[in-house]
């Protein structure tokens, strides 16, 4: 696989990672979509270094905090490297 893909696209254009993660978090925070205990797992594709992961994860975490503040709902988000 060649080209400008995966996490590098989200690093160059952070608004893409923000838009996609916001859609996930907002959908999960809707009452009909949120059972009592739902755990979300956001996968970041094609990571080569921890630094790449950290950059994208920071944007995703900030978006999650923003959505939780806006909706007033706590989301359980799992992340790992």
DSSP file (Angstrom, degrees, kcal/mol; ACC not computed):
  #  RESIDUE AA STRUCTURE BP1 BP2  ACC     N-H-->O    O-->H-N    N-H-->O    O-->H-N    TCO  KAPPA ALPHA  PHI   PSI    X-CA   Y-CA   Z-CA
    1    1 A X              0   0    0      0, 0.0     2,-0.3     0, 0.0     4,-0.1   0.000 360.0 360.0 360.0 118.1    0.0    0.0    0.0
    2    2 A X        +     0   0    0      2,-0.1     2,-0.2     0, 0.0     0, 0.0  -0.757 360.0  51.1-112.4 161.0    1.6    3.2   -1.1
    3    3 A X  S    S-     0   0    0     -2,-0.3     2,-1.1     2,-0.1     0, 0.0  -0.573  93.3 -39.1 114.7-173.3    0.5    6.8   -0.7
    4    4 A X  S    S+     0   0    0     -2,-0.2     2,-0.2     4,-0.1    -2,-0.1  -0.763  83.8 130.6 -97.1  90.3   -0.7    9.3    1.8
    5    5 A X    >   +     0   0    0     -2,-1.1     3,-1.2    -4,-0.1     4,-0.5  -0.708  38.1  17.7-134.3 178.9   -3.0    7.2    4.1
    6    6 A X  T >> S-     0   0    0      1,-0.3     4,-1.1    -2,-0.2     3,-0.8  -0.168 119.3  -8.4  61.1-139.6   -3.8    6.3    7.6
    7    7 A X  H 3> S+     0   0    0     38,-1.8     4,-1.9    39,-0.3    -1,-0.3   0.752 126.8  68.0 -67.8 -23.6   -2.7    8.3   10.5
    8    8 A X  H <> S+     0   0    0     -3,-1.2     4,-2.3    38,-0.3    -1,-0.2   0.863  98.6  51.5 -65.4 -33.7   -0.5   10.5    8.3
    9    9 A X  H <> S+     0   0    0     -3,-0.8     4,-2.4    -4,-0.5    -1,-0.2   0.903 110.3  48.7 -65.9 -41.2   -3.6   11.9    6.6
   10   10 A X  H  < S+     0   0    0     -4,-1.1     7,-0.3     2,-0.2    -2,-0.2   0.782 111.2  50.9 -69.5 -27.3   -5.0   12.7   10.1
   11   11 A X  H  < S+     0   0    0     -4,-1.9     3,-0.5     1,-0.1    -2,-0.2   0.909 114.5  41.9 -74.5 -43.4   -1.7   14.4   11.1
   12   12 A X  H  < S+     0   0    0     -4,-2.3     2,-0.4     1,-0.3    -2,-0.2   0.858 131.0  27.1 -71.0 -35.6   -1.6   16.6    8.0
   13   13 A X    >X  +     0   0    0     -4,-2.4     3,-2.2    -5,-0.2     4,-0.7  -0.709  69.8 176.5-127.4  78.6   -5.3   17.4    8.2
   14   14 A X  H 3> S+     0   0    0     -3,-0.5     4,-2.1    -2,-0.4     5,-0.2   0.738  74.2  71.8 -59.9 -22.4   -6.3   17.1   11.9
   15   15 A X  H 3> S+     0   0    0      1,-0.2     4,-2.5     2,-0.2    -1,-0.3   0.771  91.1  60.1 -65.1 -22.9   -9.9   18.2   11.1
   16   16 A X  H <> S+     0   0    0     -3,-2.2     4,-2.5     2,-0.2     5,-0.2   0.946 106.9  43.8 -67.7 -48.3  -10.4   14.8    9.5
   17   17 A X  H  X S+     0   0    0     -4,-0.7     4,-2.4    -7,-0.3     5,-0.2   0.888 115.4  50.2 -63.2 -38.5   -9.7   12.9   12.7
   18   18 A X  H  X S+     0   0    0     -4,-2.1     4,-2.5     2,-0.2    -2,-0.2   0.933 111.4  47.2 -65.4 -46.0  -11.8   15.4   14.6
   19   19 A X  H  X S+     0   0    0     -4,-2.5     4,-1.8     2,-0.2    -2,-0.2   0.925 115.4  44.8 -62.1 -46.0  -14.8   15.1   12.3
   20   20 A X  H  X S+     0   0    0     -4,-2.5     4,-1.6     1,-0.2    -1,-0.2   0.920 116.1  44.9 -68.0 -43.6  -14.7   11.3   12.2
   21   21 A X  H  X S+     0   0    0     -4,-2.4     4,-2.7    -5,-0.2     5,-0.2   0.882 110.0  55.8 -69.5 -36.0  -14.3   10.9   16.0
   22   22 A X  H  X S+     0   0    0     -4,-2.5     4,-2.8    -5,-0.2     5,-0.3   0.907 106.1  51.9 -60.2 -41.4  -16.9   13.5   16.7
   23   23 A X  H  X S+     0   0    0     -4,-1.8     4,-1.9    -5,-0.2    -1,-0.2   0.908 111.5  46.8 -61.7 -41.9  -19.4   11.5   14.6
   24   24 A X  H  X S+     0   0    0     -4,-1.6     4,-2.1     2,-0.2    -2,-0.2   0.942 115.5  44.6 -64.1 -48.3  -18.6    8.4   16.6
   25   25 A X  H  X S+     0   0    0     -4,-2.7     4,-1.3     1,-0.2    -2,-0.2   0.881 113.4  49.1 -69.0 -39.0  -18.9   10.1   20.0
   26   26 A X  H  X S+     0   0    0     -4,-2.8     4,-0.6    -5,-0.2    -1,-0.2   0.908 112.2  48.7 -67.5 -40.4  -22.1   12.0   19.2
   27   27 A X  H >< S+     0   0    0     -4,-1.9     3,-0.9    -5,-0.3     6,-0.2   0.907 111.6  49.9 -64.3 -40.8  -23.8    8.9   17.9
   28   28 A X  H 3< S+     0   0    0     -4,-2.1    -1,-0.2     1,-0.2    -2,-0.2   0.761 105.8  57.4 -70.0 -23.9  -22.7    6.9   21.0
   29   29 A X  H 3< S+     0   0    0     -4,-1.3    -1,-0.2    -5,-0.1     2,-0.2   0.573  80.5 106.0 -85.8  -8.0  -24.1    9.6   23.3
   30   30 A X  S XX S-     0   0    0     -3,-0.9     3,-1.3    -4,-0.6     4,-0.9  -0.511  78.1-125.2 -70.8 138.4  -27.6    9.5   21.9
   31   31 A X  G >4 S+     0   0    0      1,-0.3     3,-0.8     2,-0.2    -1,-0.1   0.863 107.8  51.0 -54.8 -42.1  -30.0    7.8   24.3
   32   32 A X  G 34 S+     0   0    0      1,-0.2    -1,-0.3     3,-0.0     3,-0.1   0.719 115.6  43.4 -71.7 -17.7  -31.2    5.1   21.8
   33   33 A X  G <4 S+     0   0    0     -3,-1.3     2,-0.7    -6,-0.2    -1,-0.2   0.486 100.1  79.0-100.6  -5.5  -27.7    4.2   20.9
   34   34 A X    <<  -     0   0    0     -4,-0.9    -1,-0.1    -3,-0.8    -6,-0.0  -0.801  59.3-168.4-115.4  93.7  -26.2    4.1   24.4
   35   35 A X        -     0   0    0     -2,-0.7     3,-0.4     1,-0.1    -2,-0.1  -0.150  50.0 -83.7 -63.1 173.5  -26.9    1.1   26.6
   36   36 A X  S    S+     0   0    0      1,-0.3     2,-0.5     0, 0.0    -1,-0.1   0.871 120.1  20.6 -51.8 -45.0  -26.0    1.4   30.3
   37   37 A X  S    S+     0   0    0      2,-0.0     2,-0.5    38,-0.0    -1,-0.3  -0.841  74.2 163.9-132.6  96.7  -22.3    0.5   29.8
   38   38 A X        -     0   0    0     -2,-0.5    38,-0.9    -3,-0.4     2,-0.5  -0.946  19.3-158.3-113.7 132.1  -20.9    1.0   26.3
   39   39 A X  E     -a   76   0A   0     -2,-0.5     2,-0.3    36,-0.1    38,-0.2  -0.938   8.8-151.2-110.7 127.9  -17.2    1.1   25.7
   40   40 A X  E     -a   77   0A   0     36,-3.5    38,-3.3    -2,-0.5     2,-0.4  -0.747   7.4-166.4 -98.0 144.6  -15.9    2.7   22.5
   41   41 A X  E     -a   78   0A   0     -2,-0.3     2,-0.6    36,-0.2    38,-0.1  -0.964   3.7-164.1-131.1 115.8  -12.7    1.8   20.8
   42   42 A X        -     0   0    0     36,-0.8     2,-0.4    -2,-0.4   -21,-0.0  -0.880  10.4-152.6-101.6 123.7  -11.3    4.1   18.2
   43   43 A X        -     0   0    0     -2,-0.6     2,-0.6    36,-0.1    -2,-0.0  -0.818   3.3-154.8-100.7 134.1   -8.7    2.6   15.9
   44   44 A X        -     0   0    0     -2,-0.4     3,-0.3     3,-0.0     2,-0.1  -0.935  24.2-136.6-107.0 118.2   -6.0    4.7   14.3
   45   45 A X        +     0   0    0     -2,-0.6   -38,-1.8     1,-0.2   -40,-0.0  -0.354  65.4   6.9 -82.9 154.4   -4.7    3.0   11.1
   46   46 A X  S    S+     0   0    0    -40,-0.2     2,-0.4     1,-0.2   -38,-0.3   0.870  71.5 176.3  52.7  55.3   -1.2    2.6    9.7
   47   47 A X        +     0   0    0     -3,-0.3    -1,-0.2     1,-0.1     3,-0.1  -0.752  16.0 175.7 -90.9 133.5    0.9    3.9   12.6
   48   48 A X        +     0   0    0     -2,-0.4     2,-0.3     1,-0.2    -1,-0.1   0.717  66.3  24.1-104.6 -30.5    4.6    3.7   12.3
   49   49 A X  S  > S-     0   0    0      1,-0.1     4,-1.6     0, 0.0    -1,-0.2  -0.919  72.0-119.1-135.6 159.8    5.8    5.5   15.4
   50   50 A X  H  > S+     0   0    0     -2,-0.3     4,-2.8     1,-0.2     5,-0.2   0.844 113.4  61.6 -64.5 -33.3    4.4    6.3   18.9
   51   51 A X  H  > S+     0   0    0      2,-0.2     4,-1.9     1,-0.2    -1,-0.2   0.891 102.4  50.5 -61.0 -40.1    4.8   10.0   18.1
   52   52 A X  H  > S+     0   0    0      2,-0.2     4,-1.9     1,-0.2     5,-0.2   0.938 111.8  47.5 -62.0 -46.3    2.3    9.6   15.2
   53   53 A X  H  X S+     0   0    0     -4,-1.6     4,-3.1     1,-0.2     5,-0.2   0.921 109.5  53.4 -60.2 -45.2   -0.1    7.9   17.5
   54   54 A X  H  X S+     0   0    0     -4,-2.8     4,-2.0     1,-0.2    -1,-0.2   0.875 107.7  51.0 -60.7 -39.2    0.3   10.5   20.2
   55   55 A X  H  X S+     0   0    0     -4,-1.9     4,-1.3     2,-0.2    -1,-0.2   0.937 116.1  39.6 -64.0 -47.1   -0.5   13.3   17.8
   56   56 A X  H  X S+     0   0    0     -4,-1.9     4,-2.2     1,-0.2    -2,-0.2   0.901 113.8  54.3 -71.4 -40.3   -3.7   11.7   16.5
   57   57 A X  H  X S+     0   0    0     -4,-3.1     4,-3.0     1,-0.2     5,-0.2   0.878 103.9  55.9 -61.7 -38.6   -4.8   10.5   20.0
   58   58 A X  H  X S+     0   0    0     -4,-2.0     4,-2.1    -5,-0.2    -1,-0.2   0.904 109.4  46.3 -60.8 -41.0   -4.5   14.0   21.4
   59   59 A X  H  X S+     0   0    0     -4,-1.3     4,-2.0     2,-0.2    -2,-0.2   0.908 114.0  47.8 -67.7 -42.5   -6.9   15.3   18.8
   60   60 A X  H  X S+     0   0    0     -4,-2.2     4,-2.4     2,-0.2    -2,-0.2   0.915 111.9  49.7 -65.8 -43.3   -9.3   12.4   19.4
   61   61 A X  H  X S+     0   0    0     -4,-3.0     4,-2.4     2,-0.2    -1,-0.2   0.900 110.1  50.7 -62.6 -41.5   -9.2   12.8   23.2
   62   62 A X  H  X S+     0   0    0     -4,-2.1     4,-2.1    -5,-0.2    -1,-0.2   0.893 111.0  49.0 -63.3 -39.5   -9.9   16.6   22.9
   63   63 A X  H  X S+     0   0    0     -4,-2.0     4,-2.5     2,-0.2    -2,-0.2   0.903 109.9  51.4 -66.7 -41.1  -12.8   15.9   20.6
   64   64 A X  H  X S+     0   0    0     -4,-2.4     4,-2.6     1,-0.2    -2,-0.2   0.923 110.3  48.8 -61.6 -44.6  -14.2   13.3   23.1
   65   65 A X  H  X S+     0   0    0     -4,-2.4     4,-2.2     1,-0.2    -1,-0.2   0.901 111.1  51.0 -62.1 -40.7  -13.9   15.8   26.0
   66   66 A X  H  X S+     0   0    0     -4,-2.1     4,-2.4     2,-0.2    -2,-0.2   0.922 111.7  46.0 -62.9 -45.8  -15.7   18.4   23.9
   67   67 A X  H  X S+     0   0    0     -4,-2.5     4,-2.8     2,-0.2     5,-0.3   0.908 112.0  51.3 -65.6 -41.8  -18.6   16.1   23.0
   68   68 A X  H  X S+     0   0    0     -4,-2.6     4,-1.9     1,-0.2     5,-0.4   0.891 111.8  47.7 -62.8 -38.3  -18.9   14.9   26.6
   69   69 A X  H  < S+     0   0    0     -4,-2.2    -2,-0.2    -5,-0.2    -1,-0.2   0.906 114.6  46.2 -67.6 -41.7  -19.1   18.5   27.8
   70   70 A X  H  < S+     0   0    0     -4,-2.4    -2,-0.2     1,-0.2    -1,-0.2   0.891 122.9  33.2 -67.9 -41.1  -21.6   19.4   25.1
   71   71 A X  H  < S-     0   0    0     -4,-2.8    -2,-0.2     2,-0.2    -1,-0.2   0.689  96.4-133.0 -91.2 -19.9  -23.9   16.4   25.7
   72   72 A X     <  +     0   0    0     -4,-1.9     2,-0.4    -5,-0.3    -3,-0.2   0.672  65.9 123.4  73.8  16.7  -23.4   16.0   29.5
   73   73 A X        -     0   0    0     -5,-0.4     2,-0.5    -6,-0.3    -1,-0.3  -0.902  60.1-130.7-114.8 141.1  -22.8   12.3   29.0
   74   74 A X        -     0   0    0     -2,-0.4     2,-0.4    -3,-0.1    -5,-0.0  -0.757  21.8-161.7 -89.5 128.8  -19.8   10.3   30.0
   75   75 A X        -     0   0    0     -2,-0.5     2,-0.8   -11,-0.1   -36,-0.1  -0.930  15.2-136.2-112.1 134.8  -18.3    8.0   27.4
   76   76 A X  E     -a   39   0A   0    -38,-0.9   -36,-3.5    -2,-0.4     2,-0.5  -0.807  29.0-175.9 -89.1 113.5  -16.0    5.1   28.1
   77   77 A X  E     -a   40   0A   0     -2,-0.8     2,-0.5   -38,-0.2   -36,-0.2  -0.949  10.5-157.2-118.1 126.8  -13.3    5.3   25.6
   78   78 A X  E     +a   41   0A   0    -38,-3.3   -36,-0.8    -2,-0.5     2,-0.4  -0.854  15.6 173.8-103.4 133.1  -10.6    2.6   25.4
   79   79 A X        +     0   0    0     -2,-0.5     2,-0.3   -38,-0.1   -36,-0.1  -0.995   3.5 161.4-138.6 147.7   -7.2    3.4   23.8
   80   80 A X              0   0    0     -2,-0.4    -2,-0.0     1,-0.1     0, 0.0  -0.984 360.0 360.0-156.3 157.7   -4.0    1.4   23.5
   81   81 A X              0   0    0     -2,-0.3    -1,-0.1     0, 0.0   -28,-0.0   0.334 360.0 360.0-119.4 360.0   -0.9    1.3   21.5
